[in-house]
Amino acid sequence: MTAASGDLNTGEAFAIARAADPEGVRTLTIATKIDTREKTNFVEQFKFMNNGLGVVCVRCRTKHEIE
């Protein structure tokens, strides 16, 4: 799991996952805080990483959604 607010390809979690599963067939990518990212760069990074078990994105609810 990694926060989407940083560069997804350089996170420590991805380095560990690549070491344990170099082909990515057993890796499920979970990214949090996706609402804080610019969509264009983020989408391109996820297209590159979308292998193995896929990608799950999590965002925080807005104040309006909570109410």
N, C-alpha and C positions, 0 to 999 in steps of 0.2 A: 504494500500500500504506500502511496506517495501523494504528497500534496501537488496539485496541478499548478500552484502558483510559481513553481520553479521550473527549470528545464527538465522535462521528463526523462530525457536520455542520459542525464548525468547523475541521477539520484543514486544514493547508496543502495537502496532496495533493489534497483535494477541490476547493479553490479553483482549483488549476491545472487539474484535470480539467474543471471546469465552464467555465473560460475556453477550453480547447481543444475541448471537446465539449459545448456548452450543452444539447443535447437528451439527452445521455447514451447515445446508441445505440452508441458505440464504446468505452464505458468498462466495464472489469471491476474490480469492487471486491474488494480483498483485505484482510481484517482479521485481525490477529494478536492473541495474548493474550486470546482470547475467554473463556477460563476464569476470568479475573479480573473479569468484568463481571457486574452484576446482570442476570438474564435478561429481566425485564419491559421495562425501558427499551431495552435492546439490541435486542430483537426488534422493537419498534415502529420504531426508527430504521432497521433493515434492511428492513422492509416498505416504507418510504418510498424507500429508495435502490435497491431491487431493480428496476432497469431496464437497458436495454442488454444487455450480455453476462452480467449476473448478479453473484452474490456468492460469494466463496470465503472460508471461515473457517478459521483455523489456530490450534491450541492446542498447548501443550507437553504432552509425555507425563508422566504421574505417575511417581513413584519406583517404584511397584508395576509399572507397565507397562514400565519400563526393565529391571527385574530379570527 
